[in-house]
Amino acid sequence: QVQLVESGGGSVQAGGSLRLSCAASISTFGIKNMGWYRQAPGKRRELVATVTTIGTTNYADSVKGRFTIATDNAKNTAYLQMNSLKPEDTAVYYCKVVSKLNNEYWGQGTQVTVSS
């Protein structure tokens, strides 16, 4: 069973920055892509950003230019650098890994709170 350990959430004022990390218990050789999703209270979970192990990225329009997703394949870890945070970025952020066998694994979630 693949385990994902997330870290880096917290509280910050608008305009601030946070970096989320997601460490996977499997080698990136077995991974197709890693991504971050978020869910705000009363809303559906939505895609934030994804990255393949060869570096192809995809971002939600709402975070383009502010967030950057990257992986460190040697550490089996994905990062989400979040800059210029806005109150509407407040949500629980979840890491998701899709294996080359198309199995999906989710992290436990980490809270990000942005105050105005």
C-alpha positions in Angstrom: 0.0 0.0 0.0 1.4 3.4 -1.0 1.5 6.0 1.8 1.7 9.7 1.3 2.9 12.1 4.0 2.0 15.7 3.6 3.5 18.6 5.4 3.8 22.4 5.2 0.3 23.7 5.7 -0.5 26.5 8.1 -1.9 30.0 8.4 -0.6 33.0 6.6 -1.8 36.5 5.7 -2.9 37.4 2.2 0.1 37.9 0.0 2.2 35.4 1.9 3.7 32.1 0.8 3.7 28.5 1.9 5.3 25.4 0.5 3.6 22.0 0.8 5.4 18.7 0.6 4.2 15.2 -0.3 6.5 12.3 0.3 5.5 9.0 -1.3 6.5 5.6 0.0 7.2 4.3 -3.5 9.8 5.2 -6.1 8.9 7.7 -8.7 9.8 5.0 -11.2 6.4 3.6 -10.4 4.5 6.9 -10.6 2.8 8.4 -13.6 2.0 11.7 -12.0 1.6 13.5 -8.7 -0.7 16.3 -7.9 -2.4 18.6 -5.4 -6.1 19.1 -5.0 -8.0 21.2 -2.5 -11.4 21.3 -0.9 -12.9 24.3 0.7 -15.8 24.1 3.2 -19.0 23.4 1.3 -17.3 23.0 -2.0 -16.2 20.1 -4.2 -12.6 19.0 -4.3 -10.8 20.6 -7.2 -7.5 20.2 -9.0 -4.8 22.7 -8.1 -1.8 21.4 -10.1 -0.3 18.1 -11.4 3.1 17.1 -12.6 4.4 14.0 -14.4 7.7 12.4 -13.5 9.2 13.9 -16.7 8.1 17.4 -15.6 5.0 18.1 -17.5 2.8 20.4 -15.4 -0.8 21.4 -15.4 -2.4 24.2 -13.3 -5.9 25.4 -12.4 -6.5 28.8 -13.9 -7.0 30.3 -10.5 -3.4 29.5 -9.4 -1.5 30.0 -12.6 1.4 32.4 -12.1 1.2 32.1 -8.3 1.7 28.4 -7.6 4.5 26.1 -8.8 4.5 22.3 -8.6 7.7 20.3 -8.8 9.1 16.9 -7.9 12.3 15.7 -6.4 12.6 12.2 -7.9 15.5 11.2 -5.6 13.3 11.9 -2.6 10.0 10.6 -4.1 8.5 13.9 -3.1 6.3 16.5 -4.7 6.2 20.2 -3.7 3.7 22.9 -4.1 5.1 26.4 -3.8 2.3 28.8 -3.1 3.0 32.5 -3.5 0.7 35.6 -3.4 -1.8 33.6 -1.4 -5.4 34.9 -1.3 -8.2 34.2 1.2 -9.9 32.2 -1.5 -7.0 29.7 -1.4 -8.1 28.7 2.0 -8.8 24.9 1.9 -7.6 21.5 2.9 -5.0 20.5 0.4 -4.6 16.9 -0.6 -1.7 15.2 -2.4 -2.6 12.5 -5.0 -0.4 10.0 -6.7 -1.3 8.0 -9.8 0.8 5.0 -10.4 1.8 3.6 -13.8 -0.9 0.9 -13.1 -3.4 3.8 -12.8 -4.0 3.2 -9.1 -4.8 6.4 -7.2 -3.5 7.2 -3.7 -4.5 10.2 -1.5 -2.8 11.9 1.4 -4.5 12.8 4.6 -4.8 16.5 3.8 -3.2 19.6 5.2 -5.0 22.8 6.1 -4.1 26.1 4.5 -5.7 29.2 5.9 -5.2 32.6 4.4 -6.4 35.6 6.3 -7.2 39.0 4.8 
